[in-house]
């Protein structure tokens, strides 16, 4: 069965829905696609599922796969060149958050002046994304970033070597296809890290400053799905129900974080840009310390998260205190390292990382204001 949602992206969910890519491309006016992916997804044979369906629908296509796990500006620009050289009129992105983010940014680079640095969200660059963008269909092969329904793309700029967010509602893909079969080849470690990314999105969105009851409700529901299904997805990758639930949770996290994120993402971005840590792993390693830091600001919310994670306590203060421990327990169950030191991050690098974290826009909506000293302390607590 195929369920179809609109929120506001048109979302197709269900086993085998990737085969519908051709008709979805046609429905948004595409006739010649640039398929954006990475070498790992291509090697797993997942791209053929998409290209075969495009062939069946009579959609011409070229493939670009030169993307790393933390996309670089040079990679995005190469993909822009590929889009232009192919005379493409639509982007089809298949892969994890990196491929989907590059797909979104290709749309900017193809129709807007360069350099991409001028669209930095921290500098209000989203207001410069004003022209028409080519349509995009997104097919996630991981369940973490939710980039298939998100309105941002992340890349590391050459000029600053800083992981940078480019944000605009215009970047939301036209169609997202959530097919659990595309995620069954994901290894346990990647399943765990991406799942913790989705969890961090939901928790940070729920705790972020601002009044957004729809985002809060979606975040809470996403946390519940992750608690119920992440362990199964890690330990039994062929469980389609668990894989599907994690795809739902990842998309829900991305919908929820339109409200905002927090200090954990500000800490995680430099770890990826400077040390090459997987984004989801970086979030997983920093999240407990951030929960402890924030619990004096939003104790009721962190207590509710703790309860969803299975922590026990009779009062708000106790539950809020137990939340970080519940996250650490889940992290251990799914086989992730217990701290930054185990992930080969050297303590002597923390002051420089803290400065980069302070420059990151994500912490601006953290429920408790952050200073440079706070960022350094949070890194040290995450070692």
TABEL-V410729 format. One record per residue. N is the residue number from 1. RES is the residue in three letters. SS is DSSP state (H for helix, E for strand, - for the rest). OMEGA is omega in degrees with one decimal (NA if undefined). Layout:
BEGIN
n=N res=RES ss=SS omega=OMEGA
n=N res=RES ss=SS omega=OMEGA
END
This chain:
BEGIN
n=1 res=UNK ss=- omega=177.2
n=2 res=UNK ss=- omega=171.9
n=3 res=UNK ss=E omega=180.0
n=4 res=UNK ss=E omega=-179.7
n=5 res=UNK ss=E omega=174.2
n=6 res=UNK ss=E omega=-168.7
n=7 res=UNK ss=- omega=-10.0
n=8 res=UNK ss=- omega=176.3
n=9 res=UNK ss=- omega=169.4
n=10 res=UNK ss=E omega=-175.3
n=11 res=UNK ss=E omega=172.2
n=12 res=UNK ss=E omega=179.3
n=13 res=UNK ss=E omega=173.3
n=14 res=UNK ss=- omega=-179.7
n=15 res=UNK ss=- omega=178.5
n=16 res=UNK ss=- omega=-176.8
n=17 res=UNK ss=H omega=177.1
n=18 res=UNK ss=H omega=180.0
n=19 res=UNK ss=H omega=-179.6
n=20 res=UNK ss=H omega=-174.1
n=21 res=UNK ss=H omega=-176.8
n=22 res=UNK ss=H omega=-179.0
n=23 res=UNK ss=H omega=177.6
n=24 res=UNK ss=H omega=175.9
n=25 res=UNK ss=H omega=179.1
n=26 res=UNK ss=H omega=-175.2
n=27 res=UNK ss=H omega=178.5
n=28 res=UNK ss=- omega=172.1
n=29 res=UNK ss=- omega=-179.2
n=30 res=UNK ss=- omega=176.0
n=31 res=UNK ss=- omega=178.1
n=32 res=UNK ss=E omega=-169.7
n=33 res=UNK ss=E omega=161.4
n=34 res=UNK ss=E omega=177.2
n=35 res=UNK ss=E omega=-179.1
n=36 res=UNK ss=E omega=-177.6
n=37 res=UNK ss=- omega=174.7
n=38 res=UNK ss=- omega=-173.8
n=39 res=UNK ss=H omega=-179.6
n=40 res=UNK ss=H omega=178.3
n=41 res=UNK ss=H omega=178.1
n=42 res=UNK ss=H omega=-179.1
n=43 res=UNK ss=H omega=179.7
n=44 res=UNK ss=- omega=177.8
n=45 res=UNK ss=- omega=-175.8
n=46 res=UNK ss=H omega=-177.9
n=47 res=UNK ss=H omega=-179.6
n=48 res=UNK ss=H omega=176.4
n=49 res=UNK ss=H omega=-178.9
n=50 res=UNK ss=H omega=-176.0
n=51 res=UNK ss=H omega=176.7
n=52 res=UNK ss=H omega=178.9
n=53 res=UNK ss=H omega=175.9
n=54 res=UNK ss=H omega=177.3
n=55 res=UNK ss=H omega=-178.2
n=56 res=UNK ss=H omega=179.9
n=57 res=UNK ss=- omega=179.7
n=58 res=UNK ss=- omega=178.7
n=59 res=UNK ss=- omega=176.4
n=60 res=UNK ss=E omega=-175.5
n=61 res=UNK ss=E omega=168.0
n=62 res=UNK ss=E omega=-177.7
n=63 res=UNK ss=E omega=172.3
n=64 res=UNK ss=E omega=-175.0
n=65 res=UNK ss=- omega=-175.9
n=66 res=UNK ss=- omega=-175.0
n=67 res=UNK ss=- omega=175.4
n=68 res=UNK ss=- omega=-176.0
n=69 res=UNK ss=- omega=173.0
n=70 res=UNK ss=- omega=-167.5
n=71 res=UNK ss=- omega=178.0
n=72 res=UNK ss=E omega=178.4
n=73 res=UNK ss=H omega=-180.0
n=74 res=UNK ss=H omega=178.7
n=75 res=UNK ss=H omega=178.0
n=76 res=UNK ss=H omega=-179.2
n=77 res=UNK ss=H omega=175.6
n=78 res=UNK ss=H omega=178.1
n=79 res=UNK ss=H omega=175.3
n=80 res=UNK ss=H omega=177.4
n=81 res=UNK ss=H omega=179.4
n=82 res=UNK ss=H omega=178.3
n=83 res=UNK ss=H omega=-179.3
n=84 res=UNK ss=H omega=-178.0
n=85 res=UNK ss=H omega=179.2
n=86 res=UNK ss=- omega=-173.6
n=87 res=UNK ss=- omega=-176.7
n=88 res=UNK ss=- omega=176.4
n=89 res=UNK ss=- omega=178.1
n=90 res=UNK ss=E omega=174.6
n=91 res=UNK ss=E omega=169.9
n=92 res=UNK ss=E omega=-177.5
n=93 res=UNK ss=E omega=178.0
n=94 res=UNK ss=E omega=179.8
n=95 res=UNK ss=E omega=175.6
n=96 res=UNK ss=- omega=-176.8
n=97 res=UNK ss=H omega=-178.9
n=98 res=UNK ss=H omega=-179.5
n=99 res=UNK ss=H omega=-178.7
n=100 res=UNK ss=H omega=177.6
n=101 res=UNK ss=H omega=178.6
n=102 res=UNK ss=H omega=176.8
n=103 res=UNK ss=H omega=178.5
n=104 res=UNK ss=H omega=-175.8
n=105 res=UNK ss=H omega=172.7
n=106 res=UNK ss=H omega=-179.2
n=107 res=UNK ss=H omega=177.0
n=108 res=UNK ss=H omega=-176.2
n=109 res=UNK ss=H omega=-177.3
n=110 res=UNK ss=H omega=-173.2
n=111 res=UNK ss=H omega=-179.2
n=112 res=UNK ss=- omega=179.3
n=113 res=UNK ss=- omega=173.5
n=114 res=UNK ss=- omega=8.9
n=115 res=UNK ss=- omega=179.6
n=116 res=UNK ss=H omega=-177.8
n=117 res=UNK ss=H omega=-177.2
n=118 res=UNK ss=H omega=-179.9
n=119 res=UNK ss=H omega=179.2
n=120 res=UNK ss=E omega=-178.7
n=121 res=UNK ss=H omega=-179.8
n=122 res=UNK ss=H omega=179.8
n=123 res=UNK ss=H omega=-178.3
n=124 res=UNK ss=- omega=-173.7
n=125 res=UNK ss=H omega=179.8
n=126 res=UNK ss=H omega=-179.9
n=127 res=UNK ss=H omega=179.8
n=128 res=UNK ss=H omega=177.7
n=129 res=UNK ss=- omega=-170.1
n=130 res=UNK ss=- omega=-175.7
n=131 res=UNK ss=- omega=177.0
n=132 res=UNK ss=- omega=176.3
n=133 res=UNK ss=- omega=174.3
n=134 res=UNK ss=- omega=-179.6
n=135 res=UNK ss=E omega=-178.2
n=136 res=UNK ss=E omega=170.7
n=137 res=UNK ss=E omega=-175.4
n=138 res=UNK ss=E omega=177.5
n=139 res=UNK ss=E omega=-178.9
n=140 res=UNK ss=E omega=173.8
n=141 res=UNK ss=- omega=172.3
n=142 res=UNK ss=- omega=-178.3
n=143 res=UNK ss=- omega=-177.2
n=144 res=UNK ss=- omega=-171.1
n=145 res=UNK ss=- omega=-173.4
n=146 res=UNK ss=- omega=-176.0
n=147 res=UNK ss=H omega=-179.3
n=148 res=UNK ss=H omega=176.8
n=149 res=UNK ss=H omega=-176.0
n=150 res=UNK ss=- omega=-176.7
n=151 res=UNK ss=- omega=179.5
n=152 res=UNK ss=E omega=172.3
n=153 res=UNK ss=E omega=-177.1
n=154 res=UNK ss=E omega=176.7
n=155 res=UNK ss=E omega=174.2
n=156 res=UNK ss=E omega=-179.0
n=157 res=UNK ss=- omega=177.8
n=158 res=UNK ss=- omega=-171.6
n=159 res=UNK ss=- omega=-175.2
n=160 res=UNK ss=- omega=-170.9
n=161 res=UNK ss=- omega=-178.2
n=162 res=UNK ss=- omega=176.2
n=163 res=UNK ss=E omega=-167.2
n=164 res=UNK ss=E omega=179.2
n=165 res=UNK ss=E omega=169.9
n=166 res=UNK ss=E omega=-166.1
n=167 res=UNK ss=E omega=172.3
n=168 res=UNK ss=- omega=174.6
n=169 res=UNK ss=H omega=178.7
n=170 res=UNK ss=H omega=-178.0
n=171 res=UNK ss=H omega=-179.6
n=172 res=UNK ss=- omega=177.4
n=173 res=UNK ss=- omega=178.8
n=174 res=UNK ss=- omega=-178.1
n=175 res=UNK ss=E omega=171.5
n=176 res=UNK ss=E omega=178.6
n=177 res=UNK ss=E omega=-178.1
n=178 res=UNK ss=E omega=-178.8
n=179 res=UNK ss=- omega=-178.7
n=180 res=UNK ss=H omega=-179.6
n=181 res=UNK ss=H omega=179.7
n=182 res=UNK ss=H omega=-177.2
n=183 res=UNK ss=H omega=-172.8
n=184 res=UNK ss=- omega=178.4
n=185 res=UNK ss=- omega=-179.4
n=186 res=UNK ss=- omega=-178.7
n=187 res=UNK ss=- omega=-178.8
n=188 res=UNK ss=H omega=-178.0
n=189 res=UNK ss=H omega=178.8
n=190 res=UNK ss=H omega=176.2
n=191 res=UNK ss=H omega=-179.8
n=192 res=UNK ss=H omega=-176.7
n=193 res=UNK ss=H omega=179.6
n=194 res=UNK ss=H omega=176.5
n=195 res=UNK ss=H omega=176.8
n=196 res=UNK ss=H omega=173.3
n=197 res=UNK ss=H omega=178.2
n=198 res=UNK ss=H omega=178.8
n=199 res=UNK ss=H omega=179.8
n=200 res=UNK ss=H omega=177.0
n=201 res=UNK ss=H omega=-177.6
n=202 res=UNK ss=H omega=-177.7
n=203 res=UNK ss=H omega=-177.9
n=204 res=UNK ss=H omega=177.2
n=205 res=UNK ss=H omega=-179.7
n=206 res=UNK ss=H omega=-175.7
n=207 res=UNK ss=H omega=-175.1
n=208 res=UNK ss=- omega=175.3
n=209 res=UNK ss=- omega=175.4
n=210 res=UNK ss=- omega=-178.8
n=211 res=UNK ss=- omega=-178.8
n=212 res=UNK ss=- omega=-173.4
n=213 res=UNK ss=H omega=178.5
n=214 res=UNK ss=H omega=178.5
n=215 res=UNK ss=H omega=179.7
n=216 res=UNK ss=H omega=-177.6
n=217 res=UNK ss=H omega=179.1
n=218 res=UNK ss=H omega=179.1
n=219 res=UNK ss=H omega=-179.6
n=220 res=UNK ss=H omega=178.6
n=221 res=UNK ss=H omega=177.4
n=222 res=UNK ss=H omega=177.2
n=223 res=UNK ss=H omega=-179.5
n=224 res=UNK ss=H omega=178.4
n=225 res=UNK ss=H omega=-178.5
n=226 res=UNK ss=H omega=178.7
n=227 res=UNK ss=H omega=-176.2
n=228 res=UNK ss=H omega=-167.1
n=229 res=UNK ss=H omega=-174.7
n=230 res=UNK ss=H omega=-179.4
n=231 res=UNK ss=H omega=179.9
n=232 res=UNK ss=H omega=-179.9
n=233 res=UNK ss=H omega=179.2
n=234 res=UNK ss=H omega=-171.4
n=235 res=UNK ss=H omega=177.4
n=236 res=UNK ss=- omega=-173.6
n=237 res=UNK ss=- omega=179.9
n=238 res=UNK ss=- omega=-180.0
n=239 res=UNK ss=- omega=-174.8
n=240 res=UNK ss=H omega=-179.8
n=241 res=UNK ss=H omega=179.0
n=242 res=UNK ss=H omega=177.8
n=243 res=UNK ss=H omega=179.3
n=244 res=UNK ss=H omega=178.7
n=245 res=UNK ss=H omega=178.7
n=246 res=UNK ss=H omega=174.1
n=247 res=UNK ss=H omega=177.1
n=248 res=UNK ss=H omega=-177.2
n=249 res=UNK ss=H omega=179.4
n=250 res=UNK ss=H omega=178.0
n=251 res=UNK ss=H omega=179.3
n=252 res=UNK ss=H omega=177.6
n=253 res=UNK ss=H omega=-179.9
n=254 res=UNK ss=H omega=174.5
n=255 res=UNK ss=H omega=-177.5
n=256 res=UNK ss=H omega=-173.6
n=257 res=UNK ss=- omega=164.1
n=258 res=UNK ss=- omega=174.5
n=259 res=UNK ss=- omega=-178.7
n=260 res=UNK ss=- omega=177.3
n=261 res=UNK ss=- omega=-176.7
n=262 res=UNK ss=- omega=-172.9
n=263 res=UNK ss=H omega=-178.1
n=264 res=UNK ss=H omega=178.6
n=265 res=UNK ss=H omega=176.3
n=266 res=UNK ss=H omega=177.3
n=267 res=UNK ss=H omega=-173.9
n=268 res=UNK ss=H omega=-174.9
n=269 res=UNK ss=H omega=177.5
n=270 res=UNK ss=H omega=178.3
n=271 res=UNK ss=H omega=176.5
n=272 res=UNK ss=H omega=-175.7
n=273 res=UNK ss=H omega=-173.6
n=274 res=UNK ss=H omega=-173.8
n=275 res=UNK ss=H omega=176.4
n=276 res=UNK ss=- omega=178.5
n=277 res=UNK ss=- omega=171.5
n=278 res=UNK ss=- omega=-174.5
n=279 res=UNK ss=H omega=-179.8
n=280 res=UNK ss=H omega=176.9
n=281 res=UNK ss=H omega=178.6
n=282 res=UNK ss=H omega=176.4
n=283 res=UNK ss=H omega=-178.3
n=284 res=UNK ss=H omega=-177.0
n=285 res=UNK ss=H omega=-176.9
n=286 res=UNK ss=H omega=-172.4
n=287 res=UNK ss=H omega=-179.0
n=288 res=UNK ss=H omega=179.9
n=289 res=UNK ss=H omega=179.7
n=290 res=UNK ss=H omega=177.0
n=291 res=UNK ss=H omega=176.5
n=292 res=UNK ss=H omega=-179.9
n=293 res=UNK ss=H omega=-173.1
n=294 res=UNK ss=H omega=-170.4
n=295 res=UNK ss=- omega=176.4
n=296 res=UNK ss=- omega=-178.9
n=297 res=UNK ss=- omega=-177.8
n=298 res=UNK ss=- omega=-174.9
n=299 res=UNK ss=H omega=-177.6
n=300 res=UNK ss=H omega=-179.3
n=301 res=UNK ss=H omega=-179.4
n=302 res=UNK ss=H omega=174.3
n=303 res=UNK ss=H omega=178.4
n=304 res=UNK ss=H omega=176.3
n=305 res=UNK ss=H omega=179.9
n=306 res=UNK ss=H omega=179.9
n=307 res=UNK ss=H omega=177.4
n=308 res=UNK ss=H omega=179.6
n=309 res=UNK ss=- omega=176.3
n=310 res=UNK ss=- omega=178.0
n=311 res=UNK ss=- omega=-179.6
n=312 res=UNK ss=- omega=178.3
n=313 res=UNK ss=- omega=-176.9
n=314 res=UNK ss=- omega=-175.7
n=315 res=UNK ss=- omega=-175.7
n=316 res=UNK ss=H omega=-176.6
n=317 res=UNK ss=H omega=-179.5
n=318 res=UNK ss=H omega=179.9
n=319 res=UNK ss=H omega=179.3
n=320 res=UNK ss=H omega=178.1
n=321 res=UNK ss=H omega=-175.9
n=322 res=UNK ss=H omega=-172.4
n=323 res=UNK ss=H omega=-178.3
n=324 res=UNK ss=H omega=177.6
n=325 res=UNK ss=H omega=177.9
n=326 res=UNK ss=H omega=176.9
n=327 res=UNK ss=H omega=178.7
n=328 res=UNK ss=H omega=-179.8
n=329 res=UNK ss=H omega=177.4
n=330 res=UNK ss=H omega=179.3
n=331 res=UNK ss=H omega=179.7
n=332 res=UNK ss=H omega=-179.1
n=333 res=UNK ss=H omega=-177.2
n=334 res=UNK ss=- omega=167.5
n=335 res=UNK ss=- omega=178.0
n=336 res=UNK ss=- omega=178.9
n=337 res=UNK ss=- omega=-175.7
n=338 res=UNK ss=- omega=178.6
n=339 res=UNK ss=- omega=-178.0
n=340 res=UNK ss=- omega=179.5
n=341 res=UNK ss=H omega=178.6
n=342 res=UNK ss=H omega=177.0
n=343 res=UNK ss=H omega=175.5
n=344 res=UNK ss=- omega=172.0
n=345 res=UNK ss=- omega=-177.4
n=346 res=UNK ss=- omega=-177.2
n=347 res=UNK ss=H omega=-179.0
n=348 res=UNK ss=H omega=179.4
n=349 res=UNK ss=H omega=-172.3
n=350 res=UNK ss=H omega=179.0
n=351 res=UNK ss=H omega=178.5
n=352 res=UNK ss=H omega=177.3
n=353 res=UNK ss=H omega=-179.8
n=354 res=UNK ss=H omega=177.9
n=355 res=UNK ss=H omega=177.5
n=356 res=UNK ss=H omega=178.8
n=357 res=UNK ss=H omega=178.0
n=358 res=UNK ss=H omega=179.0
n=359 res=UNK ss=H omega=-175.5
n=360 res=UNK ss=- omega=-175.5
n=361 res=UNK ss=H omega=-172.4
n=362 res=UNK ss=H omega=-173.4
n=363 res=UNK ss=H omega=-175.5
n=364 res=UNK ss=H omega=178.7
n=365 res=UNK ss=H omega=173.1
n=366 res=UNK ss=- omega=-175.8
n=367 res=UNK ss=- omega=175.7
n=368 res=UNK ss=- omega=-178.5
n=369 res=UNK ss=- omega=-177.0
n=370 res=UNK ss=- omega=170.9
n=371 res=UNK ss=- omega=176.1
n=372 res=UNK ss=H omega=179.3
n=373 res=UNK ss=H omega=177.5
n=374 res=UNK ss=H omega=-178.5
n=375 res=UNK ss=H omega=178.4
n=376 res=UNK ss=H omega=178.7
n=377 res=UNK ss=H omega=179.3
n=378 res=UNK ss=H omega=174.9
n=379 res=UNK ss=H omega=-178.7
n=380 res=UNK ss=H omega=178.8
n=381 res=UNK ss=H omega=-179.5
n=382 res=UNK ss=- omega=-178.1
n=383 res=UNK ss=- omega=NA
END
